[in-house]
Amino acid sequence: MLGKKLGVRIAFFSITIPIQLYAGTWEMVGFGSRGSAMAGAMAGLADDSGAIYYNAAGLTAGPDAKVAVGYVFSPFNLKFNGEEVDAENISGLNIGAVGAIPMGPPLEDKLFVGLGVFVPTQHFFNATFYPQTEPHFVRFQNAGQKFSFDFALAYKPVPFFSLAAGANFFINYLATTTIETSPLQGAVDRRVVNDTPAEVAPIAGVLFNPGESFPKWRRWRVGASYRDASEMETAIPFQADFAGALLDVDIRGITFFEPARAALGVSYRLLDRLTIATQADYVFWSDFPSDALSLTFEGIEVVVPQTPEFDDKIVGRIGLEYPLLQSGDVHFTLRGGYAFDPSPVPPQTGETNLLDGDRQIFASGFGFKFLEAIGENPLSMDLFFQYHLLDSVTTSKDSTVSVANPGAAGIESEGNFYSFGISFVIRI
């Protein structure tokens, strides 16, 4: 997919800067195949390396260290007015590790650490800035192309309660360009400075596992987690020297935005076999900024993107897990789940054409556990499949909208996409 060219004209000198950045919100389909197979309903259940994403307090599940490696792939099928919209597939690696920090009394088996990394396999970083009038799926188009690193510490002061705190680290991007030119001599000198500062988004979680101390409540687990918003900004300030006059131009925009979310999850083990997990996420979409570029010329804002005014939403999730076979050294587990993710995007009756729709997520998967795969160390292999269905949305524009607007004749959007992956977890 080719990036769009952004042109700025200064006096008699025309500057064209080719920018190949791909934009969109970043929302992982999940971390690890177990959680993905249960539609992400893991805040009250996560007890493996996937807890670093779902609820870091679950890192305290046991003293044994665990290492996980997984792969996820998602091809998109998104349409605007019946025509397919170009959307880059998500492809990436999930790598996680969790274990107790070796400590003597009184912190023995009470302090845990977890690491999680998402590595996109197609681009280390990419984003596209769309003009506000260009129709595009604001939450999904070219999403997921961002390197991300999670780190958390978890503490288990008493057997039935854990708490955790950490951060999601990601790389921001800044390019500074100085352009000097002489129209008479035709000489052009360029200097480019790239800076990649690290950005930090806090994460936190708590987990109640009353069965550890109160046998009557052994079937219940309750967890809550919070992930702060993560935002990446691309800034391209440059200065042009034209006949001795220095002209300042600043082009910038938000390349990725993942809203803050708070989750509350409850799991219940029915008849010591079937585990039912439910979860509600409150997503702070109202903080979503515009994904269009702003332009400042000599300190004057020439192009100011319109704030999209998204609404906060609650996402509901339910997941099931059933150990179908527990015989000998091999255990086989079935999983399934469903989530409803309402769209935060308001009706596009004005000049903007931000496409979206309520999303239903249907998930399934299974896991194998080999109790003595590598010596006496057990190995788990988990697979998942998700089908994401976007509701069809039809919108009519206000009469004040220009006939040149791509959505002036009306907007109809719909789409679906798949996600599937595999994970391997070894207990050391």
N, C-alpha and C positions, 0 to 999 in steps of 0.2 A: 504494500500500500504506500503510495507516494504522499509525502507531506505537502501541505499547501504552501505557497510562497506569499510572504508578507512584504508589501512594498511601502516605503516611506519616501516622499519627495521633499527635498529641502532646497529652496531657491531654484537654481538652474541645475542642480545636481541630483540625480535620481539614485537612491540606494535600494537595492533589493536584497533582502536577507532570506535565504531559503531555510525554513524551520521544519524539521521533520520530528515532530513530537506528537504523540498519540494520547488523547485525553479520555477521561471517564472516571467514574467513581471506582474505588477499589473495594471489593467485598469478596473475601475468600469464600468458596463454596464449603469450606470446612477444613479442619486440620486432622488428618488421619482418616482412614477409611471407616473406622467404627463409628465415629461421630457423624460422618457424612451419610452413612447408611441409615442413621436414625434421625435424619433431617435436622441435625444440630441441637437436639433436645438433650444437652449434656451438662448444663450448669449444676444439676443435682446428682450427676452420675459419673462424670469424668474422673477416672482414677488411673490413667496411664499418661504417656507422653503428650497425648492430645489435650490434657488438662491445661497446658500452657496457653492454649487458645480459648478454650471454653470456660474454664474456671480454674485458676492457678492454685486454689486451695486444695484441689484434688491431687496435687503432686505428692501429698503425704500418705498415699494409699499403702505403701509398704517400704521396708528398708532396702529392698533389692533395686539396683539400678536398671533402667530400661533405656534402650536405644531404638529409635524408629526411623525408617526411611520409606517414603511413599511417593507416588506419582499421581498427578491428576490431569485430566484433559477434558476440555469443554468446547465443542463446536456450536456456533450460534446460527439460528435461522430467524432473522428479524425482518419485518416488512413495513414499508410506508406506502400507503395507497396502492397496495398490491404488488409493489416492486421490492425486491430484496435489497436490504441495506448492508453495506460492507461493514463487517464487524470481525475483528481479529480474534481468533480462538485463544482460549486460555490454556496454557500448558506450563506445568511447573513441578518442582520437587518440594516435598515437605520433609524436613529433617528435624528430629526431636530427640531430646535426652533428658532424663530425670533420675535423681538419686538422692539418698540421704547424705548430708555433709558429715564426715567422720568427726564426732565430738564425744567427749567424755561426759559423765554426769555433771550437771543435771540436764544437759541438752542432747544426750544420746538418743538417737532415733526421733528427734523432735524438729530438727531443722533440715529442710530439703531445698534443692535447687532444680530449676528446670530451664531448658533452652529450646527454642524453636526457630527454625529458619524456613522461609519460603523463597525459593529461587526460581524465577521465571526462566524457562528454557529457550524462549524465542528472543526475548530482549531483556537485557538487564534493567533497562528503563526505557519507556516510550510513552508518549501522550500526544493527542491531537487537540488543538484548539479549534472549535467550530464557531463560525459566526452565529449570533443568537437566532438569526432567521433560518439557518440551515437545519433541516429536520435530522435529528439524531437521537438515539436511545441513550439518554443522559446517564442512566445507572449501569448499563451493560456494555455499551459499545466500547470496545478496546479496554475493557476492565481487566484487572488482575496482573498487569505488566509492571510490577514493582517489587524489587528486592526488599524483604522485611525480616527483622530479627526480633524475637521476643525473649525476655529474660525475666525470671521471677524467683523470689525466695518465699518459701512457705514454712509456717511454724505451727506445730501441733502441741499446744500447751497441755491439753487433756485428751484422753483417747477419743472422745466423741466430737471434738471441735477442732477445726483448722482455719487458719487465715493466711492470706498471701498478698504480696505487693510486688510490683515489677514495672516493666516498661516495654513498649513496642518501639524499636529503633528502626528508622528508615533514612534514606539518603535524599536530601533536597538537592536542587540543581540551580546553579547561578552562572550565567555567562556574561562577561563584560567585554565589550568590543569598542575599541577606539579606531575611527576611520579618519585618516588625513588625506586630503586630495588637493591638487593644484589643477584647475581647469585649463590653464595655459600650457603647462608642461605635461599634463596627462598622467602625472605620477600618483600612485595610490600606495599608501603604506597602512598596513593593518596590524593591530595588536589584539590578541584575544587572550583573556584570562578566565580559566574555568575554576570554579570553587564548588565543592560538594559538602556542605555542612550536614552534620547529623541532626535529625529531628527526633524528639522523644514524645511519646504519648503514654501516660501512666495507665497501668492495669491493676486491678485488685479483685479479691474474691474471699468469700467465707464458705465453709462447708460444715454442716451438722450431720453426723453419722451416729445417732443415738444408740444404735444397736451395739456399739463398742462397749457401752457401759450399762445399758438398760435393755436386757434381752427381749422384753415385750415390744420394743420399738425397732427390732433388728431389720425389719423389712423396709424401713423408711430412710431416705436421705434427702436433705434439703440444702440447696446451694444458691448463692447469689454472686454475681460478678459484674464488673464494670470495666469497660474499655473506653478510654478517652478518644476524642476525635483525632484523626491523623490527616495532615494536610501538607501537600507539596506545592511549592510555588516556583515557577520558572520566571526569572527576571532577566531581561536583556537590555540594560542601559548602555547607550553608546553616545559618542560625541563626534560630530563632524566638524572639521576645520575647513571653512569655505572662505577663501580670500581673507584669512586672518580672523574671521568670526567663528567662535566656537558655539555650536548649536547642540543643546542637550535633548536627547530623545530617550524615553524610557518605555519599554514594552514589557508587560508582565501579565501573569494570569495563574490561576490555580490549576495545576495539572491533574492532581488526584485529591479526592476528599472522601474520607470514610467517616461518617458521623459517629459521635459518641453513642454508646448503647449500654443500658443497664438490663441485666437478665435475672430472673428468678425461676429456679427449676426445682421440681419435686419428683423423686422417683420412688416406686413401690414395687417390691418383689412379691408376686402373687404365687402362693403355694410353693415357695422356694424354687420356682422354675421360671416363670414368665416375669420379666422386668418391664414395667411401664414407666416411661419418663415423660413428663410434661414440662413446658417452659414458655414463659412470656418475655419478650424483649421489648423494651421501650427505646425507640430509636429517635435521636434528636436531629431529624431531617431539617428542622427549621433553621439550623445554622448553616445550611448548604449555601456556598457562594456561587456566583456565576462561573461557568466554565469557559467563558469567552475572554478574549484578550482586552486589556485596557491599554490606552496609548496616551502618554504625556509628552507634550512638546514645549520645551522652554518653560517648564513648570506649570503649564496649563493642560488640564485634562481634556484632550480632544475626543477620545472615545471612552465612555464610561458604561460598562456592561450593566444591564438591568438585573436587579436581584430577583431570583426566581420565586421566592416566597413559598418554599415547600412547607408541608405540614408534618409535625411529629406523628409517628405511627407506632402501633403495637403489633408485633409479629408473634403469632401463636404457633407452637410446635408440639408434636407428640411423637414419641419413638417407642419401639417394642424390641425386646431382645429375648430369644428363647434358645436354651441349649438343647438342641435336638438330639445330639449324641454325645455321651460321655463314657466312652469305653476304652480301656487300655491306655495307651499313650496318646491317642488322638481324640480331640474334642471338636465337635462341629456345632456352630451357633448360627441361627437365622436372625436377621434384623430387618426392620422396616420402619418407615416414618412418613410423616406428612407435616408440611408447614404452609401457613398462609401469610403472605407478605404483601400488605396493601400498599399501593403506590402513593408516594408523598407528593407527586407532581400535580399541580392544579390544572383545570381545563385550560388548554392553550388557545384562548379566544383572541389574544392580541398578536403582536408581531413575532413573539418567540415561538419556536417549534420544537419543544422538548418532548420527546416521545417516551411513553412508559405505559404500564398497565399493572393492575393487581396480579401478583405472581403466586401460583400454586406450585409447591415442590413435593413431588412424589419420590420417595427414596426406598431403596432396598439394598440388601447385601448379605454377606455371610462371612464367617471367620473360621479358620482352622487353627487349633493350638496343638503343637507337637511337644509333649511334655519333656522329652529327652532328645531334642533335635541336635544340639551341639554339646556333647558330653551330657551333663545333667542339667543344662540350661534350656528352658523351654523357649520355643519360637512360635510366634503367631503370624499368620498370613490372613489379612483381611481385604475384602473386595467390596466395592459399592457401585451403585448406579443410581443416578438421579435424573428425573425428567422435570424441567421447569416450563410451566405453561403461563404465558402472559395473556391476560384477557384482552379481547379486541376493544379498542377505544375509538369512537367516532366523535369528532368535534367540529363545530362550525365557527368560522371566524366572525368577529364584529365587522360591521359595515365600514368602519373607519380604517381597516387594514388595507394596505396597498395591494393592488391587483398583481404587482410584481412579486409579492411574497410567495414562496414555494407552497405554503399551505393555504393560500387565499381561497382556493376552490373547496377547501375542506380537508380535514385530516382523518385518516383511518390508519391505525397502527395495530399490529399484532405480532406474535412471535413465539418461539419456543427454543429451548436448547437443552442439550444433554450434558451430563457430567459423569465421568466414571474414573475410577482409580484403584490403586492397589497399595497396600502398606505391609511392611514387615517389621515386627517388633520382637526384639530378643531381650530376655530378662537375664541379667548378669549376676 
